[in-house]
């Protein structure tokens, strides 16, 4: 390990790398890159199940001749073996070139990047709104475990969590757009937004739907982990010392409940964020989720791949950020680092 | 590493009543949640199974009424854009949404149990290899993977079943593996080994009965996820294909006319919601029964 003796005086930062925290984060980053690679291989493999002739038929119609199919396959490189095509795609992708769609004949970047920005805003809004709400609900419940309020909230969250995102979306749409008429029935205004109000309105219902999908899950995890912390000996000790309840809950219990909570959020957020695919299709929101379904319906391989990578990156970033938070909160890692 | 994450779901010791696995039905009926869920669920199942005998119109016949009209006395839930009777389609449209998850999750359950038990029992490098592979599959976002599989292989009942199996097998394998690990160190397994029983006899007679109960709760939960998953795929237009009456497909087909005749969209959405809520309540009652702790809680 220390066979190469680095001059510690000139490189003062070297010992930091030994910190378990940084090492844990480094491991997470390596895992993140590996995940993205696996996603790209699986997606490429699955999408390659379509033969060039099927793709050509879908693009040019059924009048196409076998010669034309061969010419088309050659012109876009579909005649090469799968692994070779994957290699070409990957070498371009890591250099920032997403390729040109052979379905729409336009650069993938032009389609994907504007969509990704909108989805990013949607996902960030949903996470930032739902996290405080769900933690508040979870703490509220954990402090009165077994009471009528707790049980009714528990059943309520089970019911809301049981609803598929598109059903929640349709119900919100019915209520706020059709019955009350407060909000637009779709988010197509985002393609050419005219004013901030117009743009904000387009984000409202998709965000609300995602928040309703995320809150029951996280609130339940928060309730569980805080409940456990409230039952621990250190909490009893704090209560017996006569500390105010607020201090006990937020300072003693929450600090310990925080690590499993953030870990659980990191694991679940990936599945919850998949909800953007559904939600965007409910509201015709011009993000990558809508783009993904459209690209799949037209076998637009490069657009599907680019969107899959974007989505994978989004998931991976969110869970790495959560892991970093957990690493910083974890008292055990802190103790080792101090030593 | 894997054992700690599985420990959240799996109880430290399997609950046993005189060596018999606890009756799942009794566990469901004991909680209010479970009773409500079972009640709603049986009603929805009744509609799914017997609804086809009560259809006022032929569910696939077009132009039996005006296009995209609201509810009336002759069409209680109105008609869709092709003039088909929504009530009739609702009564026959619940089959695929429950059957596909049922078949797929059962296959995934059997596969997961096999992989999980074998992994632990074989141990060593095989176990490490199996765990790594399951972990690898678990990092893939399910909806993304399934959508691309459908994009490549087209959509059919078989593709839908395969994709659900693909998504759920690693998850169930992980849980089965964790439960087997807990069971394998117990005295009854050691006793069986001491008696000189063969590996498969030990796995089936000693280990399997003891890991069934945590996996049954998970099975119920996966069914509910599967129903939501298939309904979602149908809604996106990538699952069961249009001429067939299906709740998700009905929403997909009629969505453009939502503003004209909302009932034709809301009715199948409500049917999906009821089915999914009832399944979830039942699964929840089962999970709570399996994972019930005996920890003292400080009331704060």
Interface residues (C-beta under 8 A of the other chain):
Chain A: X31 X35 X38 X39 X42 X43 X45 X46 X47 X48 X49 X50 X142 X143 X144 X145 X146 X155 X158 X159 X161 X162 X163 X164 X165 X166 X167 X170 X171 X173 X174 X178 X185 X227 X228 X230 X231 X235 X236 X239 X245 X248 X249 X270 X271 X274 X277 X278 X281 X292 X293 X295 X296 X297 X299 X304 X308 X311 X312 X315
Chain B: X33 X136 X139 X140 X141 X142 X143 X144 X145 X147 X148 X149 X150 X151 X152 X153 X224 X228 X231 X232 X235 X236 X237 X238 X251 X258 X259 X262 X265 X266 X269 X272 X273 X276 X277 X279 X280 X281 X284 X295 X296 X297 X298 X299 X300
